[in-house]
Each structure stands twice: as C-alpha cells, then as structure tokens.
C-alpha cells in the first residue's frame, strides 16, 4: 500500500512522512533531491515540472499527497501551480489513485477572514489567491463529475519547530532569540490563527487514510483560542524569559523594503490578513476525529525548548 508525497523535502512533507508510518511502511518521497525521513522510505528524485515524471513518480500508489511549496512569487505561482495540478490530476485519474491536496486560505473572500470555515465564500482578494482558487477548482471539478477521488486539506499560517516558512517564527521567535524586537505587520491588536505544523501533518495523514473523508474540503485542526499579535509576542516572551516589545511594521515600510528585498515585494497584497482578525475554524475536523490538538501555549513551549 504505497503512499507518495510530492514535495517531500518541505516542512509539511518531512513531518507527513513520519506520520504516514502509522498506516504503511511503503512511503515514496518525491522531490528534486529527496532525503529519507524513515528507514524504509523510497526516494524518487523528480522534476515536478515534467508531467511524465509526475506520472512515473505516482504510479503504483494508493494515495498521493500534493504538499509542494513553490517560491513565494506570483510569477512562479502563475507559471507552475496550474501545470503541476493539471498533471497530478491527470496521472491520478489514469492510475485510479486518491489525491490529497494540502492547501492554504488565500482563495477566501476578504470578508470571510474573520471567521473562515469550509463553507466560506471563495473570492480571492490577491493575485496569489486567484492562482489558489484556480487549482482548487480544477481538483474539485474532477471530483464533482466523478473522475477523481480527492480531498483538500486546508491550513492557515504555520508555526512549529524547524520551520523556515513561518512569518511568526522568522519575525517574532528568531528576533527575540537574537535580542532584537519582535516584528508584527500592520496591526498587532488583531487576532491571528496559526497551525502547529506537526498537527497539520498528522491530521493530513489521518484524512488521507480515512475513506469517508474524501471528496470534500477539510480545515486542519487549529487552536480556537486565537491570539492577537501582542499576545503572541507576550507568549514567546514568557517562554523565553524576555520582555521585548513588539515593533509594528506599517504598510508603507513593507513597500519600501520591497524595493530592496524581493520576498518583501510579495507581501503587501497579503496584508489584508493582518489588518483585521484572522480566525481559522476547524470545528468540522474536531467534531469528526478524536484528535489531541496542540494548544498555542504548548506549541510555543515546544518551539522554544526544541
């Protein structure tokens, strides 16, 4: 019962490989340069921009997990995401393989950000969100007409140990660690949900191995006791025995930094997620599964002590 991870070298891919051992020891890791997580892992180096390689990579699998993380660039996303999704769907349909797509919240309407559920309106307010809408709809269209068995596992922003893709880790935890002031964007009085990455991976493995979970969207388990930016900083200060005050970066400063730092150039269009409350509701998952969720307090403690 082989299960295959496309994008196995990323934060979620590596954690997911550990969690899948609960269900199978036939795990194939696919990326440009995959590295073993478990002793029994099968490594499959592949260029995922090549549809033929995608088909070879997933052939013989029972479940495929699409957890690829492309560079945070709208140019890259527009070019690579639709092609990758199209090729993955085609190969899964051809070989009758179940597909699990690890998604984010960018496709939701700006008015839904304060309380996001699986039923929230889809109307992306950003260029990156338009790309995510396109690929999610591509998948669900094939599900609805009966060609594909698949599910979408959706997550909010990340936090967790060994996480280089987390704004919270990069601008709060690492800054405090360097004796610098932690940074928050736009408004630190607004609430902001984050998912603990080991929880996200474990829940994705559960969904992929639960037959009745397919052909629908799931919000992955996230602590409902959402914190404001100030409260996040206070929590890290408490666990690190520090007292650093938060520095709020306004929109104009982001735009200035974007002139010099390419990554920051991609950020202003996403700041609608920081100028209002951002609450990710995972009650559907919580009601269906008996899952021991990591609270924010425990998650931060584990990051600090890691």
DRENDO-1510 file (C-alpha; in Angstrom, 1 decimal, always signed):
<recs>
REC; n; res; u; v; w
REC; 1; UNK; +0.0; +0.0; +0.0 .
REC; 2; UNK; +2.3; +2.7; -1.3 .
REC; 3; UNK; +1.6; +6.3; -0.3 .
REC; 4; UNK; +3.6; +9.0; -2.2 .
REC; 5; UNK; +4.5; +12.6; -1.1 .
REC; 6; UNK; +5.0; +15.1; -3.9 .
REC; 7; UNK; +7.1; +17.9; -2.3 .
REC; 8; UNK; +8.7; +15.7; +0.3 .
REC; 9; UNK; +11.5; +18.0; +1.3 .
REC; 10; UNK; +9.3; +20.8; +2.6 .
REC; 11; UNK; +8.2; +21.4; +6.2 .
REC; 12; UNK; +4.9; +19.5; +5.8 .
REC; 13; UNK; +6.4; +16.8; +3.6 .
REC; 14; UNK; +9.0; +15.7; +6.1 .
REC; 15; UNK; +6.5; +15.7; +9.0 .
REC; 16; UNK; +3.9; +13.9; +6.9 .
REC; 17; UNK; +6.4; +11.1; +6.1 .
REC; 18; UNK; +6.8; +10.4; +9.8 .
REC; 19; UNK; +3.1; +10.3; +10.4 .
REC; 20; UNK; +2.3; +8.0; +7.4 .
REC; 21; UNK; +4.3; +5.3; +9.1 .
REC; 22; UNK; +1.2; +4.7; +11.3 .
REC; 23; UNK; -0.5; +3.4; +8.2 .
REC; 24; UNK; +2.2; +2.0; +5.9 .
REC; 25; UNK; +5.9; +1.4; +5.6 .
REC; 26; UNK; +5.7; +1.8; +1.8 .
REC; 27; UNK; +6.3; +5.6; +1.5 .
REC; 28; UNK; +7.7; +7.2; -1.6 .
REC; 29; UNK; +9.3; +10.6; -1.2 .
REC; 30; UNK; +9.4; +12.7; -4.4 .
REC; 31; UNK; +11.3; +16.0; -4.9 .
REC; 32; UNK; +14.4; +17.2; -6.8 .
REC; 33; UNK; +16.7; +15.8; -4.1 .
REC; 34; UNK; +14.6; +13.7; -1.6 .
REC; 35; UNK; +16.1; +12.6; +1.7 .
REC; 36; UNK; +15.0; +9.7; +3.9 .
REC; 37; UNK; +12.8; +10.5; +6.9 .
REC; 38; UNK; +12.1; +6.9; +7.8 .
REC; 39; UNK; +14.5; +3.9; +7.2 .
REC; 40; UNK; +12.1; +2.2; +4.8 .
REC; 41; UNK; +11.4; +5.3; +2.7 .
REC; 42; UNK; +11.8; +5.0; -1.1 .
REC; 43; UNK; +13.5; +8.0; -2.7 .
REC; 44; UNK; +12.3; +9.2; -6.1 .
REC; 45; UNK; +14.2; +12.2; -7.5 .
REC; 46; UNK; +12.0; +14.0; -10.0 .
REC; 47; UNK; +11.4; +17.4; -11.7 .
REC; 48; UNK; +7.8; +18.0; -10.9 .
REC; 49; UNK; +7.5; +20.5; -13.8 .
REC; 50; UNK; +7.7; +17.4; -16.1 .
REC; 51; UNK; +4.2; +15.7; -16.4 .
REC; 52; UNK; +5.9; +12.4; -17.5 .
REC; 53; UNK; +8.0; +12.4; -14.3 .
REC; 54; UNK; +4.9; +13.0; -12.2 .
REC; 55; UNK; +3.2; +10.0; -13.7 .
REC; 56; UNK; +6.2; +7.8; -13.1 .
REC; 57; UNK; +6.6; +9.1; -9.5 .
REC; 58; UNK; +3.0; +8.3; -8.5 .
REC; 59; UNK; +2.4; +5.1; -10.5 .
REC; 60; UNK; +1.6; +2.2; -8.2 .
REC; 61; UNK; +0.5; +4.4; -5.3 .
REC; 62; UNK; -2.8; +4.2; -3.4 .
REC; 63; UNK; -2.7; +7.8; -2.1 .
REC; 64; UNK; -0.7; +10.8; -3.4 .
REC; 65; UNK; -0.2; +13.9; -1.2 .
REC; 66; UNK; +0.5; +17.1; -3.0 .
REC; 67; UNK; +2.3; +19.3; -0.5 .
REC; 68; UNK; +4.6; +21.2; -2.8 .
REC; 69; UNK; +5.7; +24.7; -1.8 .
REC; 70; UNK; +6.9; +26.9; -4.6 .
REC; 71; UNK; +9.0; +30.1; -4.2 .
REC; 72; UNK; +6.8; +32.8; -2.8 .
REC; 73; UNK; +6.5; +34.7; -6.1 .
REC; 74; UNK; +3.3; +35.4; -8.1 .
REC; 75; UNK; +5.3; +34.9; -11.3 .
REC; 76; UNK; +6.4; +31.4; -10.2 .
REC; 77; UNK; +2.9; +30.5; -8.9 .
REC; 78; UNK; +1.1; +31.5; -12.1 .
REC; 79; UNK; +3.6; +29.5; -14.2 .
REC; 80; UNK; +3.9; +26.4; -12.1 .
REC; 81; UNK; +0.8; +25.7; -10.0 .
REC; 82; UNK; -1.7; +25.2; -12.8 .
REC; 83; UNK; +0.7; +22.9; -14.7 .
REC; 84; UNK; +1.5; +20.8; -11.6 .
REC; 85; UNK; -2.1; +20.4; -10.6 .
REC; 86; UNK; -3.2; +19.5; -14.1 .
REC; 87; UNK; -0.5; +16.9; -14.5 .
REC; 88; UNK; -1.1; +15.4; -11.0 .
REC; 89; UNK; -4.9; +15.2; -11.5 .
REC; 90; UNK; -4.4; +13.5; -14.9 .
REC; 91; UNK; -2.0; +10.9; -13.5 .
REC; 92; UNK; -4.2; +10.2; -10.5 .
REC; 93; UNK; -7.2; +9.7; -12.8 .
REC; 94; UNK; -5.3; +7.5; -15.2 .
REC; 95; UNK; -4.0; +5.2; -12.4 .
REC; 96; UNK; -7.1; +5.5; -10.1 .
REC; 97; UNK; -5.1; +7.0; -7.2 .
REC; 98; UNK; -6.6; +9.0; -4.4 .
REC; 99; UNK; -5.3; +12.6; -4.2 .
REC; 100; UNK; -4.8; +14.7; -1.0 .
REC; 101; UNK; -4.1; +18.4; -1.8 .
REC; 102; UNK; -2.6; +20.5; +1.1 .
REC; 103; UNK; -4.0; +24.0; +0.5 .
REC; 104; UNK; -4.0; +27.4; +2.2 .
REC; 105; UNK; -6.7; +30.1; +2.8 .
REC; 106; UNK; -5.8; +32.6; +0.1 .
REC; 107; UNK; -8.8; +31.8; -2.0 .
REC; 108; UNK; -11.3; +33.0; +0.6 .
REC; 109; UNK; -13.2; +36.3; +0.3 .
REC; 110; UNK; -11.8; +39.2; +2.3 .
REC; 111; UNK; -15.0; +39.4; +4.4 .
REC; 112; UNK; -14.5; +35.7; +5.5 .
REC; 113; UNK; -11.1; +36.2; +7.1 .
REC; 114; UNK; -12.5; +37.0; +10.5 .
REC; 115; UNK; -14.2; +33.5; +10.6 .
REC; 116; UNK; -13.1; +31.1; +7.9 .
REC; 117; UNK; -14.9; +27.8; +7.5 .
REC; 118; UNK; -15.0; +25.2; +4.7 .
REC; 119; UNK; -18.2; +26.9; +3.5 .
REC; 120; UNK; -16.7; +30.4; +3.4 .
REC; 121; UNK; -17.2; +32.4; +0.2 .
REC; 122; UNK; -14.5; +31.9; -2.5 .
REC; 123; UNK; -13.5; +35.3; -3.9 .
REC; 124; UNK; -9.7; +35.9; -3.6 .
REC; 125; UNK; -8.6; +39.4; -2.9 .
REC; 126; UNK; -5.0; +38.8; -4.0 .
REC; 127; UNK; -3.1; +37.6; -7.2 .
REC; 128; UNK; -1.8; +34.6; -5.3 .
REC; 129; UNK; -5.3; +33.8; -4.1 .
REC; 130; UNK; -6.5; +33.8; -7.7 .
REC; 131; UNK; -4.0; +31.1; -8.5 .
REC; 132; UNK; -5.0; +29.0; -5.5 .
REC; 133; UNK; -8.7; +29.3; -6.5 .
REC; 134; UNK; -7.8; +28.1; -10.0 .
REC; 135; UNK; -6.0; +25.0; -8.8 .
REC; 136; UNK; -8.5; +24.1; -6.0 .
REC; 137; UNK; -11.4; +24.4; -8.5 .
REC; 138; UNK; -9.5; +22.3; -11.0 .
REC; 139; UNK; -9.4; +19.5; -8.5 .
REC; 140; UNK; -13.0; +19.8; -7.2 .
REC; 141; UNK; -14.4; +19.9; -10.7 .
REC; 142; UNK; -13.0; +16.4; -11.4 .
REC; 143; UNK; -14.3; +15.2; -8.0 .
REC; 144; UNK; -17.8; +16.5; -8.8 .
REC; 145; UNK; -18.0; +14.8; -12.2 .
REC; 146; UNK; -16.8; +11.5; -10.6 .
REC; 147; UNK; -13.4; +11.3; -12.4 .
REC; 148; UNK; -11.3; +11.7; -9.3 .
REC; 149; UNK; -11.3; +10.7; -5.6 .
REC; 150; UNK; -9.6; +13.5; -3.7 .
REC; 151; UNK; -9.8; +15.9; -0.8 .
REC; 152; UNK; -8.5; +19.3; +0.1 .
REC; 153; UNK; -6.7; +19.7; +3.5 .
REC; 154; UNK; -6.6; +23.4; +4.2 .
REC; 155; UNK; -4.4; +25.2; +6.7 .
REC; 156; UNK; -3.8; +28.7; +7.9 .
REC; 157; UNK; -0.4; +30.2; +8.5 .
REC; 158; UNK; +2.2; +27.9; +10.0 .
REC; 159; UNK; +4.2; +27.8; +13.3 .
REC; 160; UNK; +6.3; +25.0; +14.7 .
REC; 161; UNK; +9.9; +23.7; +15.2 .
REC; 162; UNK; +12.4; +23.8; +12.4 .
REC; 163; UNK; +10.0; +26.0; +10.3 .
REC; 164; UNK; +11.7; +28.4; +7.9 .
REC; 165; UNK; +8.4; +29.2; +6.1 .
REC; 166; UNK; +6.7; +30.7; +9.1 .
REC; 167; UNK; +6.3; +34.5; +9.5 .
REC; 168; UNK; +5.7; +34.0; +13.2 .
REC; 169; UNK; +8.9; +32.1; +13.7 .
REC; 170; UNK; +11.0; +34.4; +11.5 .
REC; 171; UNK; +9.8; +37.8; +12.8 .
REC; 172; UNK; +8.9; +37.0; +16.4 .
REC; 173; UNK; +10.8; +33.9; +17.8 .
REC; 174; UNK; +14.0; +34.4; +15.9 .
REC; 175; UNK; +14.2; +38.2; +16.5 .
REC; 176; UNK; +13.7; +37.6; +20.3 .
REC; 177; UNK; +16.4; +34.9; +20.1 .
REC; 178; UNK; +18.8; +37.5; +18.5 .
REC; 179; UNK; +17.9; +40.0; +21.3 .
REC; 180; UNK; +16.0; +42.1; +18.7 .
REC; 181; UNK; +12.5; +43.5; +18.9 .
REC; 182; UNK; +9.8; +41.1; +17.5 .
REC; 183; UNK; +8.0; +42.4; +14.4 .
REC; 184; UNK; +4.3; +42.2; +13.6 .
REC; 185; UNK; +2.6; +43.5; +10.5 .
REC; 186; UNK; +0.1; +46.4; +10.2 .
REC; 187; UNK; -1.9; +45.9; +13.5 .
REC; 188; UNK; -0.8; +43.8; +16.5 .
REC; 189; UNK; -4.2; +44.2; +18.2 .
REC; 190; UNK; -5.9; +41.9; +15.6 .
REC; 191; UNK; -6.2; +38.1; +16.3 .
REC; 192; UNK; -4.4; +35.7; +14.0 .
REC; 193; UNK; -4.7; +31.9; +13.9 .
REC; 194; UNK; -1.6; +29.7; +13.3 .
REC; 195; UNK; -1.5; +25.9; +12.8 .
REC; 196; UNK; +1.2; +23.9; +14.6 .
REC; 197; UNK; +2.9; +22.1; +11.8 .
REC; 198; UNK; +3.2; +18.6; +13.5 .
REC; 199; UNK; -0.6; +18.8; +14.0 .
REC; 200; UNK; -1.1; +19.8; +10.3 .
REC; 201; UNK; +0.9; +16.8; +9.1 .
REC; 202; UNK; -0.7; +14.3; +11.5 .
REC; 203; UNK; -4.2; +15.4; +10.5 .
REC; 204; UNK; -3.4; +15.3; +6.8 .
REC; 205; UNK; -2.2; +11.6; +7.3 .
REC; 206; UNK; -5.4; +10.8; +9.1 .
REC; 207; UNK; -7.6; +12.3; +6.3 .
REC; 208; UNK; -5.6; +10.5; +3.6 .
REC; 209; UNK; -6.3; +7.2; +5.4 .
REC; 210; UNK; -10.0; +7.8; +6.2 .
REC; 211; UNK; -12.1; +6.7; +3.2 .
REC; 212; UNK; -15.2; +8.8; +4.2 .
REC; 213; UNK; -13.0; +11.9; +4.3 .
REC; 214; UNK; -12.7; +12.1; +0.5 .
REC; 215; UNK; -14.4; +14.3; -2.0 .
REC; 216; UNK; -14.7; +17.3; +0.3 .
REC; 217; UNK; -12.7; +20.2; +2.0 .
REC; 218; UNK; -11.3; +19.9; +5.5 .
REC; 219; UNK; -9.9; +22.6; +7.7 .
REC; 220; UNK; -6.9; +21.1; +9.6 .
REC; 221; UNK; -7.0; +21.2; +13.4 .
REC; 222; UNK; -6.1; +24.7; +14.8 .
REC; 223; UNK; -6.4; +26.0; +18.4 .
REC; 224; UNK; -9.6; +28.0; +18.5 .
REC; 225; UNK; -8.2; +30.3; +21.3 .
REC; 226; UNK; -6.8; +32.7; +18.8 .
REC; 227; UNK; -4.2; +35.3; +19.9 .
REC; 228; UNK; -3.5; +38.8; +18.9 .
REC; 229; UNK; -0.1; +39.8; +17.6 .
REC; 230; UNK; +0.6; +41.4; +21.0 .
REC; 231; UNK; -0.5; +38.1; +22.8 .
REC; 232; UNK; +1.7; +36.0; +20.5 .
REC; 233; UNK; +4.7; +38.2; +21.4 .
REC; 234; UNK; +3.8; +38.0; +25.1 .
REC; 235; UNK; +3.6; +34.2; +24.9 .
REC; 236; UNK; +7.1; +33.9; +23.4 .
REC; 237; UNK; +8.4; +36.4; +25.9 .
REC; 238; UNK; +7.0; +34.3; +28.7 .
REC; 239; UNK; +8.6; +31.1; +27.5 .
REC; 240; UNK; +11.9; +32.8; +26.7 .
REC; 241; UNK; +12.1; +34.8; +29.9 .
REC; 242; UNK; +12.4; +38.1; +27.9 .
REC; 243; UNK; +10.3; +41.3; +27.8 .
REC; 244; UNK; +10.7; +42.5; +24.2 .
REC; 245; UNK; +8.1; +45.0; +23.0 .
REC; 246; UNK; +6.6; +44.4; +19.6 .
REC; 247; UNK; +7.5; +46.6; +16.7 .
REC; 248; UNK; +4.6; +47.0; +14.2 .
REC; 249; UNK; +5.7; +47.4; +10.6 .
REC; 250; UNK; +3.2; +49.6; +8.7 .
REC; 251; UNK; +2.3; +49.0; +5.1 .
REC; 252; UNK; +4.4; +51.8; +3.7 .
REC; 253; UNK; +7.5; +50.3; +5.3 .
REC; 254; UNK; +6.8; +46.9; +3.7 .
REC; 255; UNK; +6.6; +48.7; +0.3 .
REC; 256; UNK; +9.9; +50.4; +0.9 .
REC; 257; UNK; +11.6; +47.2; +1.9 .
REC; 258; UNK; +10.1; +45.5; -1.2 .
REC; 259; UNK; +12.3; +47.8; -3.3 .
REC; 260; UNK; +15.4; +46.1; -1.8 .
REC; 261; UNK; +14.2; +42.7; -0.7 .
REC; 262; UNK; +12.3; +40.6; -3.4 .
REC; 263; UNK; +10.5; +38.5; -0.9 .
REC; 264; UNK; +9.0; +41.6; +0.8 .
REC; 265; UNK; +7.8; +42.8; -2.6 .
REC; 266; UNK; +5.3; +39.9; -2.5 .
REC; 267; UNK; +3.9; +40.8; +0.9 .
REC; 268; UNK; +1.8; +44.0; +0.6 .
REC; 269; UNK; -1.1; +42.3; -1.3 .
REC; 270; UNK; -1.4; +39.8; +1.6 .
REC; 271; UNK; -1.7; +42.4; +4.4 .
REC; 272; UNK; -5.4; +42.2; +4.4 .
REC; 273; UNK; -4.7; +39.1; +6.6 .
REC; 274; UNK; -3.2; +41.4; +9.3 .
REC; 275; UNK; -5.3; +44.5; +9.3 .
REC; 276; UNK; -8.3; +42.5; +10.6 .
REC; 277; UNK; -9.0; +39.5; +12.8 .
REC; 278; UNK; -7.9; +36.2; +11.0 .
REC; 279; UNK; -9.7; +33.2; +12.6 .
REC; 280; UNK; -9.5; +29.7; +11.2 .
REC; 281; UNK; -12.4; +27.5; +12.3 .
REC; 282; UNK; -11.5; +23.7; +12.3 .
REC; 283; UNK; -14.6; +22.6; +14.2 .
REC; 284; UNK; -15.7; +20.2; +11.4 .
REC; 285; UNK; -12.5; +18.2; +11.8 .
REC; 286; UNK; -12.6; +18.5; +15.6 .
REC; 287; UNK; -16.1; +17.0; +15.7 .
REC; 288; UNK; -15.3; +14.2; +13.3 .
REC; 289; UNK; -12.0; +13.0; +14.7 .
REC; 290; UNK; -10.7; +12.3; +18.2 .
REC; 291; UNK; -7.6; +14.5; +17.8 .
REC; 292; UNK; -5.3; +15.7; +20.6 .
REC; 293; UNK; -4.7; +19.3; +19.4 .
REC; 294; UNK; -1.6; +21.2; +20.5 .
REC; 295; UNK; -2.6; +24.5; +22.3 .
REC; 296; UNK; -0.7; +27.6; +21.4 .
REC; 297; UNK; +0.9; +27.6; +24.9 .
REC; 298; UNK; +2.3; +24.1; +24.4 .
REC; 299; UNK; +3.3; +24.7; +20.8 .
REC; 300; UNK; +5.3; +27.8; +21.7 .
REC; 301; UNK; +6.9; +26.0; +24.6 .
REC; 302; UNK; +8.0; +23.1; +22.3 .
REC; 303; UNK; +9.4; +25.6; +19.8 .
REC; 304; UNK; +11.5; +27.4; +22.5 .
REC; 305; UNK; +12.7; +24.1; +24.0 .
REC; 306; UNK; +13.4; +22.4; +20.7 .
</recs>
